[in-house]
Amino acid sequence: MDEIARLFVTLGALFLAGLAADALGRSTRLPRVTLLLLIGVTAGQSGLGLIPAEASDLFEILSTAALTLVAFLLGNALTREKLAAHGRAILILSWSVVGMTLMIVAPGLWLADLPPALALILAAIATATAPAATADILHQSGATGGFADRIRGIVAVDDAWGLIVFSLVLVAAGALTGNGEGGNALIHAARDLGGAVLVGLLVGLPGAALTGRLSPGEPLQTEALGLVFLTAGLAAWLDVSILIAGLVAGASIANLARHHDRAFHEIEHLQWPFMLLFFVMAGAVLEVEGLVHLGALGAAYVGLRIAARLLGGWIGGRVAGLEATECRWIGPALMPQAGVAVGMALVAGEAFPDWRETILTLTVGTTVIFELIGPPLTLLALTRVGRAQSTAPGSRNS
C-alpha cells in the first residue's frame, strides 16, 4: 500500500474510532477527550505503532487548526455582556489560580531538593492549562450558566497571564544563575503577546464588519474557515501566539459584528473533525515511557500542581463572592494541561540547556497524566456544580 493510500485508510479509521469514542462518551459520561487520547496512545508510537509516519506528520497542522478554532470560540466568552456579568470573577479567579500555582509549586519543588531557579521555572510551566480539552468538555457536557461561563472565561485568559509570569520567571532564573539567556524572555513575551493581539485585530475588525453580509443571519462556512485559517497562518508566519491571536479575533467579532445573530455557529460545526484528529494524534505522539523516569520528583510536581489548583480556585472563588459549591470545584475544572506547557518547556530548555532534559521529561511526562485525569475532573466539576445549583432552593444558575 502506498503512502497516500495508507494516509487515507488511517484517517478513515481514526474518524470511525472518534465516532465510537463520541458514542461511548455519550452513553457512559466518560470524557471523549480522554477516550480519544487513549485511542491515540494505543495506536501510536507508545502502543501498537499502527499510525504511519505520514499521518503523524499532520499533527502540527491539525494542532494549529484545532487550537485556532478553540481560540475563536473562547473569544465568544469575552463579550461585553458576559464580562459585565462575570468579568470581575474571571480576573480574580485566573489571577488566584496562576499566582497560587507559582507560590505552591516553586517552594515545594525547592524543598524537594531542586535548585531555586529550576523550581521557579517548573512552577511557571505548571500555570499553563489545556484550552482545547477544557473547551471540548464544556461542549460535550452542554453546560450553561454562570459556572460554565466563568470556566470559559478563565481558560480564555489564564494562559496569557501564565505566559507573562513564565517570561518574568525566566528573567529571575537568569539572574539567580547568572545566565543571561533568560533576560531575552521579557522582550520575546512582549513581542509574542503584542504581535498576537495585532494579528487578532487585523483579522477580527474587518471580519466583524464583513461577515454575515452575504447570508443574513449568520456567516457562511467558507467565511468562518477563511477567518480561522487566515488568523492561524498570520500567527504562524509571525511566530506569535496562535491562541491569543484567535482569542482576540474571536472576541472582536463577537463584540462588534452586527450582520448576524450567531457569529460562531459555523465554527462550532467545523471544530469537531479537527478536534477529533487533534486529540487522537496528540495521544499518538505522547511519550508514555517518559512516565517511568519521573519518580518522586514527578509525583511531587503532580501533587503540588493539584493542590495549587484546588487552593487557588477556592481562594479566588471566596474573594469573588461565589457560592461554596463553585469554590470547591473551580480547581478541578481547571486541571487539564497540554501543549502550552510543552511549548514553555521547550523555550526554558533552550534558555537553560543544563536543565533541558529535566524540564522536558518532567513536563511531557506529567502532561500525559494531566491530559488523562484532567478532563474527567472537569466533567465531574461541571456535573456537580450544575446539579447543586439546579436543586438548591431559590438558586439561580447565573
Buried (B, 14 or more C-beta within 10 A) or exposed (E): EEEEEBBEEBBEBBBEBBEEBBEEBEEEEBBBBBBBBBBBBBBBBBBEEEBBEEBBEBBEBBBBBBBBBBBBBBBBBBBEEBBEBBBEBBBBBBBBBBBBBBBBBBBBBBEBEBBBBBBBBBBBBBBBBBBBBBBBBBBBBEBEBBBBBBBBBBBBBBBBBBBBBBBBBBBBBBEBBEBEBBEBBBEBBEEBBEBBBBBBBBBBBBBBBBBBEEBEEBBBBEBBBBBBBBBBBBBBEBEBBBBBBBBBBBBBBBBEBEBBEBBBBBBBEBBBBBBBBBBBBBBBBBBBEBBEEBEEBBEBBBEBBBBBBBBBBBBBBBBBEBBEBBBBBBBBBBBBBBBBBBBBBBBBBEBBEEBBEBBBBBBBBBBBBBBBBBBBBBBBBBBBBBEBBEEEEEEEBE
